[in-house]
């Protein structure tokens, strides 16, 4: 019988590593960014991340735009939860302008922000399933994101990049249809989420793929500037909603889920529990909104004529309203001087807005603290000595959104 | 003992004397300034001190003030004490001809990319940074685009001048 083994001279095989380009348009990166990975067989020796493929210079553009024209820019940061960005930006403006919003507005905002958090976590968790080989859960949960998007549509008219709300509140009151759709979502989504969890949470394959993969200690995570679910998975209960409440989050009863090891599985579980907490917050907010009676039940914005667009009927019929409409749209209202940092708990972590105004009509400087950009730099360390398949899991469990990274 | 702006201010003055200056409290957040050679000493003190404990770097960015000769670039650190939930803002100013600032990467791993971003957009040269190269812009770019001398739009346009935005002439040399 013939010997099929290749016979090479002594010392003929040189050990060498392979370089693999993961991205920028790899289907598993779920966004436009690149990882150059050095491989020894299937094991990752080192990695280098390159970002900036969809950099759109938002901070520069914002220096020439009045406040309202910046809201659509914030949509495009974390586009999976655009309403949080919009409302976070409006809250920053309100802080600078000294506007106090009525309670009902705060609660309506909380409903929208928590819906956005759910849609964001829903995508992240189901995409983790996809990357582990379970496509069904993703398509199944996507139907329920649709229900949430229909609520946005009812409130502001758009779905993905919402541009929702105004400085001081919302563009219109929530219609009865919006509340009906909210009830439908609250009734149907928890069941679907349970079904989804039955498929993944105790699934042997999923657990083996995620447990002990991409873990990070609490100290390291803090040093790397982690925030949001990724930090909480490492065991630090830091949540902007609790620690410095905005938009009346102090009125709600909810807890912060934390993990222990900070690995992919913990991140999955933390996001899952957060969705349940968000549903609980929405229920509480909805109950509180139903308690408003009389004129209070119709309030959907603060009285700030300098920044809140007048009703359309008045714009067509009254001179004063037409002037204000024009001034606000063209941004011809001077801002007070000031330096503000305001942060909200975005779906990925602390989303901060650092706004410097020199008294002009546009910001002198606006900086977005994008959580994704800051924690992505830990990726090189997280995947070291893991297999290449694990690198994909780590990427999807961190919920990297290219739009937020590149601003 | 809960931290207050007064305690932080007092601690800093005790340690650094007159070097730490310009205490302000815009919207309640304590803001102060130090000479740029001392940025690491101040950050280290804020990090190590038992009562202060500012161990979380929330944000690092720069601002360009073209009208401040010798102090054109400000590097702004937002620090957070998570245990007490207390934030401070720390600024250093540097001239644009010699924008050398010590890196904070040894103290905060998070500073790595934030400093790269600041370098990319403002040209602040972080001394000791392990990998100071452009991050969001292309490597071939030979200027720092967030500086105020680079206007956003085509300068030939006459229909949209800065007076429309309530600022008058801010680039008089380039009219």
HADDOCK unambig.tbl for C-alpha pairs under 7 A between the chains (distance, minus, plus):
assign (segid A and resid 51 and name CA) (segid B and resid 135 and name CA) 6.56 0.50 0.50
assign (segid A and resid 51 and name CA) (segid B and resid 136 and name CA) 6.16 0.50 0.50
assign (segid A and resid 52 and name CA) (segid B and resid 135 and name CA) 6.50 0.50 0.50
assign (segid A and resid 52 and name CA) (segid B and resid 136 and name CA) 3.98 0.50 0.50
assign (segid A and resid 52 and name CA) (segid B and resid 137 and name CA) 6.35 0.50 0.50
assign (segid A and resid 55 and name CA) (segid B and resid 136 and name CA) 6.22 0.50 0.50
assign (segid A and resid 60 and name CA) (segid B and resid 146 and name CA) 6.16 0.50 0.50
assign (segid A and resid 60 and name CA) (segid B and resid 152 and name CA) 6.97 0.50 0.50
assign (segid A and resid 61 and name CA) (segid B and resid 152 and name CA) 6.80 0.50 0.50
assign (segid A and resid 222 and name CA) (segid B and resid 56 and name CA) 6.45 0.50 0.50
assign (segid A and resid 223 and name CA) (segid B and resid 56 and name CA) 6.70 0.50 0.50
assign (segid A and resid 223 and name CA) (segid B and resid 108 and name CA) 5.35 0.50 0.50
assign (segid A and resid 223 and name CA) (segid B and resid 109 and name CA) 5.53 0.50 0.50
assign (segid A and resid 223 and name CA) (segid B and resid 110 and name CA) 6.16 0.50 0.50
assign (segid A and resid 224 and name CA) (segid B and resid 108 and name CA) 6.70 0.50 0.50
assign (segid A and resid 224 and name CA) (segid B and resid 109 and name CA) 4.90 0.50 0.50
assign (segid A and resid 224 and name CA) (segid B and resid 110 and name CA) 4.20 0.50 0.50
assign (segid A and resid 225 and name CA) (segid B and resid 56 and name CA) 6.74 0.50 0.50
assign (segid A and resid 225 and name CA) (segid B and resid 57 and name CA) 6.42 0.50 0.50
assign (segid A and resid 225 and name CA) (segid B and resid 58 and name CA) 6.75 0.50 0.50
assign (segid A and resid 225 and name CA) (segid B and resid 110 and name CA) 5.08 0.50 0.50
assign (segid A and resid 243 and name CA) (segid B and resid 85 and name CA) 6.67 0.50 0.50
assign (segid A and resid 338 and name CA) (segid B and resid 26 and name CA) 6.91 0.50 0.50
assign (segid A and resid 339 and name CA) (segid B and resid 26 and name CA) 6.19 0.50 0.50
assign (segid A and resid 340 and name CA) (segid B and resid 27 and name CA) 6.67 0.50 0.50
assign (segid A and resid 360 and name CA) (segid B and resid 165 and name CA) 6.49 0.50 0.50
assign (segid A and resid 360 and name CA) (segid B and resid 166 and name CA) 5.35 0.50 0.50
assign (segid A and resid 360 and name CA) (segid B and resid 167 and name CA) 6.09 0.50 0.50
assign (segid A and resid 361 and name CA) (segid B and resid 165 and name CA) 5.31 0.50 0.50
assign (segid A and resid 361 and name CA) (segid B and resid 166 and name CA) 6.03 0.50 0.50
assign (segid A and resid 362 and name CA) (segid B and resid 165 and name CA) 6.69 0.50 0.50
assign (segid A and resid 365 and name CA) (segid B and resid 63 and name CA) 6.85 0.50 0.50
assign (segid A and resid 369 and name CA) (segid B and resid 59 and name CA) 6.33 0.50 0.50
assign (segid A and resid 374 and name CA) (segid B and resid 110 and name CA) 6.30 0.50 0.50
assign (segid A and resid 374 and name CA) (segid B and resid 113 and name CA) 6.98 0.50 0.50
assign (segid A and resid 377 and name CA) (segid B and resid 113 and name CA) 6.79 0.50 0.50
assign (segid A and resid 406 and name CA) (segid B and resid 136 and name CA) 6.54 0.50 0.50
